[in-house]
Amino acid sequence: QVQLVESGGGSVQAGGSLRLSCAASEDTYTYSGACMAWFRQAAGKEREGVAAIDNYGTTRYADSVKGRFIVSKDNTNNTLYLQMKSLKPEDTALYYCAFRPFDGLVGYTMVPPQSYFGAWGQGTQVTVSS
């Protein structure tokens, strides 16, 4: 099973930027239909999908982050990224990356639900102060 390790979280002021990274333990590009995603969970709230990307280059974003966050993959180093700008206090959460080895984002017009993904990282905390 693919192991995932997130990094890059921290504390920033509103309007600031952060880039999260998620290192995979193996080459996810070898799974032709692989899909990876970022989820987040704020204190007292349910985990929600933030952004997703598959090996076909298709991306999906939550409405709340469109225009501010960009998801990307570097297949040379097996790393998923989430570039976040114009951060808001409501972006404060524990951010997780997730992986699914097949099906990509076929049929999804938004980030798939948690149940779509089988491998998860431990999370990295993002705190945005006003």
Summary of the structure (lengths in Angstrom):
residues: 130
radius of gyration: 13.6
end to end distance: 39.5
largest distance: 42.2
contacts: 409
relative contact order: 0.33
helix: 7%
strand: 46%
